[in-house]
Amino acid sequence: MRRLGDDFRSHVRRDWTAFESLLSTDLVVVSHRTLGWPLHDRASLLESNRLHTEQVPDVAHVLRTLEVRGGVALLMVETSGHSADGSHFSWPTWSVSQSVAGLIMRMEIFDIEDEAAARARFEELASADPRTPHVDNRAIGVARRGGWLMSNGEPGRLVEMTTDDIEMIDRRQLISLPPMHGQAEMQRAAEGLNEFFGLQQIEPLAVRGHRLGLALTTFTAPNGFLGVSLTLLELDEAGLASRYVEFDETDLPAALAELEERHRLIEGDAYTDADRCSPRSRPPSRRATGRASTS
C-alpha cells in the first residue's frame, strides 16, 4: 500500500528519478489496451510518462479503486488533464501490478471496458505459487521503502514504519555509532545521514520468516564517497521496524548467525532442530565476504 502511495507521489511531483527507483530493472510491462503507447519494459514506461507530461502538462492520476493480495494489486486509475490547446481529456484504465522485494516487477494495463480480463489476470497472479527466486519478505519491503525515502529527501517519514521504542545497534569495528533507542534518536541519525549522503541502495541478501531481513546497504554521497554495511532489520508483529543492527560489510558470517538467533527467539517453542537451517539467501553482488549459502 505504501509503495503505491510512493508511486502516486512521484507522479504528482513529476519526480521521474524517484519513480524509476520504484521499478525493477527487469520490469515487464504489458499493455492490453486497444490504443495507447507501446509498453514493454521500464524504459518504455518512463518514456510514456515523460511524453504524457509534455502533451498534457497538468496530467493527474486519481486512484478510484484498489484491491491488494500479497504483492499483487488491482487498480482502477482515472487520468485526466488539459492539452496545450485547452482541450480536456480523461481516460480511466485498469492496472494490475506485481511487486517483489519492494520493487514493481510486472505491470499490465487494460481498457476500462476490460474489467473482467483485468480481474482474471489479478486472480491468476495473486493465486500463483508465492515462492520466488528473489530474496523477499515483509522486512525486505520495509528496508527497501526506507532506502527510497532516504534517497528522495524524506527521512522524516521513516517514523511511519517504526515502533516507538525502536532499537539500533552498531557492531561495526572501525566506524560505529553508539546504541540508539526510540524514534527521536533514530530520526536525528537519519537526518544526519541524509545531509551527507544523497542515495541509499538496498541489496537483499537473506531472510528468515516474514519479520527478519538482511541486506547490503550502500550510501552514496554527491562526491562519490561510499558508505557500505550489512543491515539486519527486524519487524514487530504489526510489521513495524523494531530493531536495526549494523555490521561491517566483511562480517557476513556474524550477520547470518545473528539473523538465525533472532529467528530462534521470535519462534520460541515453535523453533525446532528442523528449523536449524540456512536462511533463504543469495550471495551479495559485491564486497561482502563469507558468502551466504543458497540452500
Sequence and secondary structure as in RCSB ss.txt:
>XXXX:A:sequence
MRRLGDDFRSHVRRDWTAFESLLSTDLVVVSHRTLGWPLHDRASLLESNRLHTEQVPDVAHVLRTLEVRGGVALL
MVETSGHSADGSHFSWPTWSVSQSVAGLIMRMEIFDIEDEAAARARFEELASADPRTPHVDNRAIGVARRGGWLM
SNGEPGRLVEMTTDDIEMIDRRQLISLPPMHGQAEMQRAAEGLNEFFGLQQIEPLAVRGHRLGLALTTFTAPNGF
LGVSLTLLELDEAGLASRYVEFDETDLPAALAELEERHRLIEGDAYTDADRCSPRSRPPSRRATGRASTS
>XXXX:A:secstr
 HHHHHHHHHHHTT HHHHHTTEEEEEEEEE  SSS    SHHHHHHHHHHHHHHSTT EEEEEEEEEETTEEEE
EEEEEEE TTS EEEEEEEEEEEEETTEEEEEEEEEGGGHHHHHHHHHHHHTS    SS   HHHHHHHHHHHHH
HTT GGGGGGGEEEEEEEEE  SSS    EESHHHHHHHHHHHHHH SEEEEEEEEEETTTEEEEEEEEE TTS 
EEEEEEEEEE TTS EEEEEEEETT HHHHHHHHHHHHHHHHGGG  GGG S  EE   SSS  S     
